[in-house]
């Protein structure tokens, strides 16, 4: 947060007001979290969160049938 004044943000200033798309930033954040989850990489770390260890979080819900399902021969396990 200490860098915010350096880029011209003040309390109450929206990202859109400085030319950044808040929707795009939100989408990128969720995509980043999805990639970490799919790769089984940690999302929780001991130092900032107090968690006992670094650990992956989240659950990937895949449909069992339909156009978005994973073909049976490609399923893990």
Backbone as numpy.savetxt, mean C-alpha at the origin, in Angstrom:
# Nx Ny Nz CAx CAy CAz Cx Cy Cz
7.65 14.85 8.21 6.84 16.04 8.21 7.70 17.29 8.21
8.93 17.16 8.65 9.80 18.32 8.69 10.10 18.89 7.33
9.94 18.10 6.26 10.22 18.57 4.90 9.04 19.30 4.27
7.88 19.22 4.87 6.70 19.82 4.23 6.83 21.32 3.97
7.31 22.12 4.91 7.43 23.54 4.60 8.39 23.82 3.43
9.37 22.96 3.24 10.32 23.16 2.15 9.67 23.04 0.78
8.57 22.30 0.68 7.90 22.18 -0.62 6.64 23.05 -0.68
6.44 23.90 0.30 5.36 24.87 0.24 4.05 24.42 0.85
4.02 23.31 1.55 2.77 22.89 2.17 2.63 23.53 3.54
1.41 23.96 3.82 1.08 24.46 5.15 -0.15 23.71 5.61
-0.40 23.77 6.87 -1.57 23.09 7.41 -2.82 23.56 6.66
-3.60 22.61 6.16 -4.83 22.95 5.46 -4.68 23.09 3.95
-3.47 23.04 3.43 -3.25 23.12 1.99 -3.48 21.74 1.38
-4.29 21.67 0.34 -4.54 20.38 -0.29 -3.45 20.06 -1.31
-3.27 18.77 -1.56 -2.30 18.36 -2.57 -2.69 18.88 -3.94
-3.98 18.88 -4.23 -4.45 19.38 -5.52 -4.08 20.85 -5.71
-4.05 21.62 -4.61 -3.72 23.04 -4.70 -2.28 23.28 -5.13
-1.41 22.31 -4.88 -0.01 22.47 -5.31 0.30 21.66 -6.56
-0.75 21.12 -7.20 -0.57 20.44 -8.46 -0.36 18.94 -8.36
-0.55 18.37 -7.19 -0.43 16.92 -7.03 -1.82 16.32 -7.00
-1.99 15.17 -7.59 -3.28 14.49 -7.57 -3.36 13.60 -6.33
-4.22 13.98 -5.40 -4.40 13.19 -4.18 -4.91 11.79 -4.52
-5.76 11.67 -5.52 -6.27 10.36 -5.93 -5.15 9.48 -6.47
-4.25 10.06 -7.26 -3.14 9.28 -7.81 -2.19 8.84 -6.70
-1.93 9.70 -5.74 -1.04 9.35 -4.64 -1.65 8.23 -3.81
-2.96 8.31 -3.56 -3.64 7.26 -2.81 -3.56 5.93 -3.56
-3.80 5.97 -4.88 -3.75 4.75 -5.68 -2.35 4.15 -5.66
-1.33 4.98 -5.75 0.05 4.48 -5.70 0.36 3.85 -4.35
-0.13 4.45 -3.28 0.12 3.90 -1.94 -0.51 2.51 -1.80
-1.76 2.37 -2.26 -2.41 1.07 -2.17 -1.74 0.04 -3.08
-1.29 0.46 -4.25 -0.58 -0.45 -5.15 0.72 -0.93 -4.51
1.44 -0.02 -3.85 2.68 -0.38 -3.15 2.40 -1.41 -2.05
1.36 -1.17 -1.27 1.00 -2.12 -0.21 0.59 -3.47 -0.80
-0.11 -3.46 -1.93 -0.51 -4.70 -2.58 0.69 -5.50 -3.05
1.67 -4.84 -3.63 2.87 -5.54 -4.10 3.61 -6.16 -2.92
3.75 -5.42 -1.83 4.42 -5.97 -0.65 3.67 -7.20 -0.13
2.33 -7.11 -0.10 1.52 -8.23 0.38 1.66 -9.44 -0.54
1.59 -9.24 -1.85 1.70 -10.35 -2.79 3.06 -11.03 -2.74
4.09 -10.27 -2.41 5.44 -10.84 -2.31 5.76 -11.36 -0.92
4.83 -11.22 0.01 5.05 -11.70 1.37 6.07 -10.88 2.14
6.25 -9.62 1.74 7.21 -8.75 2.40 6.55 -8.04 3.58
7.34 -7.66 4.57 6.75 -7.05 5.76 6.16 -5.67 5.51
5.05 -5.42 6.20 4.42 -4.11 6.20 4.50 -3.48 7.58
4.82 -4.29 8.57 4.88 -3.84 9.95 6.30 -4.03 10.46
6.85 -2.99 11.06 8.23 -3.03 11.56 8.26 -2.67 13.04
9.18 -3.25 13.79 9.22 -3.03 15.24 9.46 -1.58 15.66
10.37 -0.89 15.04 10.73 0.45 15.52 9.57 1.44 15.47
8.91 1.65 14.33 7.84 2.65 14.32 6.53 2.16 14.95
6.29 0.84 14.96 4.97 0.35 15.39 4.97 -0.34 16.74
6.14 -0.77 17.20 6.20 -1.53 18.44 5.84 -2.99 18.25
5.68 -3.43 17.00 5.38 -4.84 16.72 6.55 -5.70 17.20
6.28 -6.93 17.61 7.36 -7.78 18.12 8.41 -8.13 17.06
8.02 -8.13 15.79 8.95 -8.42 14.70 8.38 -7.87 13.40
9.21 -7.80 12.38 8.72 -7.40 11.05 7.82 -8.50 10.54
6.66 -8.13 10.04 5.75 -9.17 9.56 4.90 -8.68 8.40
4.59 -9.62 7.49 3.68 -9.27 6.39 2.27 -9.12 6.93
1.46 -8.35 6.26 0.08 -8.12 6.67 -0.81 -8.25 5.45
-2.05 -8.38 5.68 -3.03 -8.39 4.60 -3.39 -9.80 4.16
-4.45 -9.87 3.41 -4.97 -11.12 2.91 -5.37 -10.91 1.46
-4.97 -11.83 0.60 -5.36 -11.74 -0.80 -6.54 -12.68 -0.99
-7.67 -12.12 -1.33 -8.89 -12.90 -1.56 -9.03 -13.13 -3.05
-8.94 -14.39 -3.45 -9.07 -14.74 -4.86 -10.37 -15.51 -5.07
-11.10 -15.21 -6.14 -12.35 -15.93 -6.40 -12.08 -17.39 -6.75
-13.03 -18.25 -6.40 -12.88 -19.68 -6.69 -13.31 -20.02 -8.12
-14.15 -19.18 -8.70 -14.59 -19.42 -10.07 -14.96 -18.09 -10.70
-15.13 -18.09 -11.98 -15.50 -16.88 -12.69 -14.34 -16.33 -13.50
-14.55 -15.19 -14.14 -13.56 -14.65 -15.07 -12.26 -14.21 -14.39
-12.27 -13.96 -13.08 -11.06 -13.49 -12.40 -10.36 -14.58 -11.61
-10.83 -15.80 -11.70 -10.23 -16.88 -10.93 -8.91 -17.33 -11.56
-8.06 -17.90 -10.75 -6.77 -18.43 -11.21 -7.01 -19.86 -11.68
-6.55 -20.21 -12.88 -6.75 -21.59 -13.36 -6.19 -22.59 -12.36
-6.88 -23.73 -12.20 -6.52 -24.72 -11.20 -5.06 -25.17 -11.31
-4.54 -25.33 -12.51 -3.15 -25.79 -12.66 -2.12 -24.72 -12.31
-2.54 -23.49 -12.11 -1.60 -22.42 -11.77 -1.67 -22.02 -10.29
-2.58 -22.61 -9.54 -2.71 -22.27 -8.13 -1.53 -22.80 -7.35
-1.07 -21.99 -6.39 0.01 -22.45 -5.53 -0.51 -23.50 -4.57
0.34 -24.45 -4.25 -0.01 -25.45 -3.25 -0.61 -26.60 -3.88
